[in-house]
């Protein structure tokens, strides 16, 4: 097993000002579901989040050491937004430039997700000789992707929303800068932007972890059949719920049966009212999400998340 030097669990997120409420929701869920002895350092690489907003985030979180890295004028910020992807997303490709070189391992988390259990097991994943660990993305045709980018088969394609990085290996291989350079050379080749670029660079160099660590919307499309086949434990709520695709729990019309978990933690923050107004969400909508969570979760145990 890879030796883990860091005594704290290093979490890395990227954000801009618009996504700060969702960042807070994610971090509150991590904090609420941490195990005894879990200590976190949260590294937020951001695009123009003001000092006042940073202070507001810090006031929302009790035990977390949050560190801020403001990025101005970097080539990564010249890449255009894509669909629901803001330009801040590309800042994960400069983690090795921004973070202290003493960090040996980190967990990268997208901020359109909630965590329902301790991250310690994921943090301690044995990466073997791989640069990172991740969960496959079921919405991508692997053969088509490999053919498009000249990659050998067999192979696998991962969702980049949750990644555990061995940073010394990533730095030695120049993993992140190579992915960024691919995008800067010709972004049009990559349908899913930096996720595609990371998969090209890390083809055959990542380790699969259980689907419970990145439960994606695609898993819902066949009555959770994909979830049942991939999960080791079919009777618990996944440990990380990832609200992939353009419909989000903070937007009117969301149908995801786990959407309540997002609101569970957002409602504990000072950002809830603003998110409700912007998303045209009412308390009635939130109650409906709660009821759906309680009564329409096929084969998933109730009450398995800590309050």
C-alpha positions in Angstrom: 0.0 0.0 0.0 1.2 3.5 -0.8 2.6 5.2 2.3 0.5 8.3 3.3 2.6 11.0 4.8 0.0 13.6 5.3 -1.6 13.6 8.7 -4.6 15.6 7.5 -7.0 14.6 4.7 -6.3 17.1 2.0 -9.5 18.0 0.0 -9.2 20.2 -3.1 -12.1 22.0 -4.7 -12.3 24.7 -7.4 -14.9 27.4 -7.5 -16.0 30.9 -8.5 -18.3 33.2 -6.5 -21.5 31.8 -8.1 -20.7 28.3 -6.8 -19.8 29.3 -3.2 -23.1 28.2 -1.7 -22.6 24.7 -3.2 -19.1 24.6 -2.0 -20.3 25.3 1.5 -23.0 22.6 1.2 -20.4 20.1 0.2 -18.0 20.9 3.0 -20.8 20.9 5.6 -21.7 17.4 4.4 -18.1 16.3 4.8 -17.8 17.8 8.2 -21.2 16.4 9.5 -20.3 12.9 8.4 -16.7 12.8 9.4 -15.4 10.0 11.8 -13.6 10.6 15.0 -10.0 11.5 14.2 -10.7 12.9 10.8 -8.9 16.1 10.3 -9.2 18.1 7.1 -7.3 20.7 5.2 -9.5 22.2 2.4 -7.7 23.8 -0.5 -10.0 26.0 -2.6 -8.5 27.2 -5.9 -10.7 29.9 -7.1 -11.6 32.5 -9.7 -12.4 35.8 -8.1 -14.0 34.9 -4.8 -13.8 38.1 -2.7 -12.3 38.3 0.8 -15.7 38.9 2.3 -17.1 35.8 0.8 -14.1 33.8 2.0 -14.8 35.0 5.5 -18.4 34.1 5.2 -17.4 30.6 4.2 -15.0 30.3 7.1 -17.7 31.3 9.5 -20.0 28.5 8.2 -17.4 25.8 8.9 -16.4 24.7 12.4 -13.5 22.3 12.3 -12.1 22.7 8.8 -8.9 24.5 7.9 -9.8 26.2 4.7 -7.0 27.7 2.5 -7.7 29.9 -0.4 -5.7 30.2 -3.7 -6.7 33.1 -5.9 -5.8 32.6 -9.6 -5.4 35.6 -11.9 -4.0 35.7 -15.4 -3.3 31.9 -15.7 -3.7 30.3 -19.1 -6.3 27.9 -17.5 -8.7 30.8 -17.2 -8.5 31.5 -20.9 -10.5 28.3 -21.6 -14.1 28.9 -22.3 -17.1 27.6 -20.2 -18.7 24.5 -21.6 -22.4 23.8 -21.0 -22.7 23.7 -17.1 -18.9 23.8 -16.7 -17.6 27.2 -15.6 -14.0 28.2 -16.4 -13.1 27.7 -12.7 -13.4 23.9 -13.4 -10.1 24.1 -15.3 -8.3 25.2 -12.2 -8.1 21.6 -11.0 -5.5 21.2 -13.7 -3.1 23.5 -11.9 -3.3 21.8 -8.5 0.4 20.8 -8.7 1.4 24.3 -9.5 -0.6 25.9 -6.7 -0.4 23.5 -3.7 2.6 23.0 -1.5 5.0 20.4 -2.7 4.9 18.6 0.6 1.3 17.4 0.0 1.7 13.7 -0.9 -2.0 12.8 -1.4 -5.2 14.7 -2.0 -8.9 14.0 -2.7 -10.3 16.3 -5.4 -14.1 16.8 -5.2 -16.4 18.6 -7.6 -18.8 20.9 -5.7 -22.1 19.6 -7.2 -22.1 16.7 -4.7 -22.7 15.8 -1.0 -20.8 13.3 1.1 -22.7 11.0 3.4 -19.9 9.1 5.2 -16.3 9.4 6.4 -13.8 9.9 3.6 -11.1 8.1 5.5 -11.5 4.8 3.6 -11.3 6.6 0.3 -8.3 8.6 1.5 -6.5 5.4 2.4 -7.1 3.7 -0.9 -4.2 1.7 -2.2 -3.2 3.3 -5.5 -0.5 0.7 -6.3 1.5 2.1 -9.1 -1.3 4.3 -10.4 -1.4 8.1 -10.4 -4.9 8.3 -9.2 -8.1 6.5 -8.2 -11.6 7.2 -9.5 -14.9 5.7 -10.5 -15.9 4.9 -14.1 -18.3 7.2 -16.0 -21.1 5.0 -17.3 -22.2 7.6 -19.8 -19.2 7.4 -22.1 -18.6 4.8 -24.9 -15.1 3.7 -24.0 -14.4 2.2 -27.5 -15.5 5.3 -29.2 -13.4 7.5 -26.9 -10.3 5.3 -27.4 -10.7 5.3 -31.2 -11.1 9.1 -31.3 -8.0 9.7 -29.3 -5.8 6.9 -30.6 -5.8 5.0 -27.3 -5.3 1.2 -26.9 -8.0 -1.2 -25.7 -9.0 -2.6 -23.3 -9.3 0.6 -21.4 -11.6 2.5 -19.0 -12.9 6.0 -18.7 -13.4 7.7 -15.4 -15.6 10.5 -14.1 -13.3 13.3 -12.8 -15.6 14.5 -10.1 -13.9 12.4 -7.5 -10.2 11.7 -7.8 -7.6 10.6 -5.3 -4.1 11.7 -6.4 -0.7 10.4 -5.6 0.9 13.9 -6.0 4.5 12.8 -6.3 3.6 10.5 -9.2 1.4 13.2 -10.7 4.2 15.7 -10.5 6.8 13.3 -11.9 4.5 12.4 -14.8 3.4 16.0 -15.4 -0.1 14.6 -15.5 -2.0 17.8 -14.9 0.0 20.1 -17.0 -0.1 17.6 -19.9 -3.9 17.6 -19.7 -4.0 21.4 -19.6 -1.7 21.7 -22.6 -4.0 19.3 -24.6 -6.9 21.7 -24.0 -4.9 24.8 -24.8 -3.8 23.3 -28.0 -7.3 22.4 -29.3 -10.2 22.2 -26.9 -12.6 21.3 -29.7 -11.2 17.7 -29.6 -12.5 17.1 -26.1 -16.3 16.8 -25.8 -16.1 16.8 -22.0 -13.4 19.3 -21.7 -10.8 18.6 -19.0 -12.4 15.3 -18.0 -11.6 14.0 -21.5 -8.1 15.4 -21.4 -7.4 13.8 -18.0 -8.6 10.5 -19.3 -6.3 10.7 -22.3 -3.3 11.5 -20.1 -4.2 8.9 -17.5 -5.3 6.1 -19.8 -4.3 2.9 -18.1 -2.7 4.8 -15.2 -5.7 5.0 -12.8 -7.2 2.6 -10.3 -11.0 1.9 -10.1 -12.6 2.3 -6.7 -16.1 1.3 -5.7 -19.0 3.2 -7.3 -20.2 4.3 -3.8 -17.5 7.0 -3.9 -19.0 8.8 -7.0 -22.7 7.9 -7.4 -23.6 9.6 -10.7 -27.0 10.5 -12.2 -26.5 7.9 -15.0 -26.8 5.2 -12.4 -30.4 6.2 -11.8 -31.6 5.7 -15.4 -32.4 2.0 -15.0 -34.0 1.7 -11.6 -30.5 1.7 -10.0 -29.5 -1.4 -11.9 -26.0 0.0 -12.5 -25.7 0.9 -8.8 -26.7 -2.5 -7.7 -24.2 -4.2 -10.0 -21.3 -1.9 -9.0 -21.8 -1.4 -5.3 -20.4 -3.8 -2.7 -23.2 -2.9 -0.3 -26.7 -2.6 -1.9 -28.4 -1.5 1.3 -26.8 1.8 2.1 -26.8 5.3 0.7 -23.8 5.9 -1.5 -21.0 7.7 0.3 -20.7 10.5 -2.3 -23.8 11.6 -4.3 -22.7 13.4 -7.5 -25.4 15.5 -9.1 -24.0 15.2 -12.6 -25.5 16.7 -15.8 -27.2 20.1 -16.1 -30.2 19.6 -13.8 -29.1 20.3 -10.3 -30.9 20.1 -6.9 -30.7 23.9 -6.6 -32.8 24.3 -9.8 -36.6 23.9 -10.1 -37.7 20.6 -11.5 -35.0 18.4 -10.1 -36.2 14.7 -9.8 -33.2 13.0 -8.2 -34.3 11.0 -5.2 -31.2 12.1 -3.3 -31.7 15.8 -4.0 -32.9 16.2 -0.4 -29.4 15.5 0.9 -28.2 18.6 -0.8 -30.9 20.7 0.9 -30.3 19.0 4.2 -26.9 20.6 4.4 -27.6 23.9 2.5 -30.4 24.7 5.0 -27.8 24.7 7.7 -26.0 27.6 6.1 -26.7 31.2 5.6 -26.8 30.7 1.8 -30.1 28.8 1.6 -32.4 31.8 1.1 -30.4 33.2 -1.8 -30.2 29.8 -3.5 -33.9 29.3 -3.2 -34.6 32.7 -4.8 -32.2 32.2 -7.7 -33.4 28.7 -8.4 -37.1 29.5 -7.9 -37.3 26.8 -5.2 -40.0 26.9 -2.5 -40.2 25.2 0.9 -42.9 23.0 -0.7 -40.4 21.9 -3.3 -37.9 21.0 -0.5 -40.6 19.0 1.4 -41.3 17.1 -1.8 -37.6 16.3 -2.1 -37.6 15.1 1.5 -40.6 12.8 0.9 -39.1 11.4 -2.3 -35.9 10.7 -0.4 -37.8 8.9 2.4 -40.2 6.9 0.3 -38.9 6.5 -3.2 -35.4 5.1 -2.8 -35.5 1.6 -4.3 -33.6 -0.9 -2.2 -31.6 1.8 -0.3 -31.8 1.9 3.5 -33.4 4.9 5.2 -31.6 6.8 7.9 -28.1 5.6 7.0 -26.8 9.1 6.9 -25.9 10.9 10.1 -28.1 13.9 11.0 
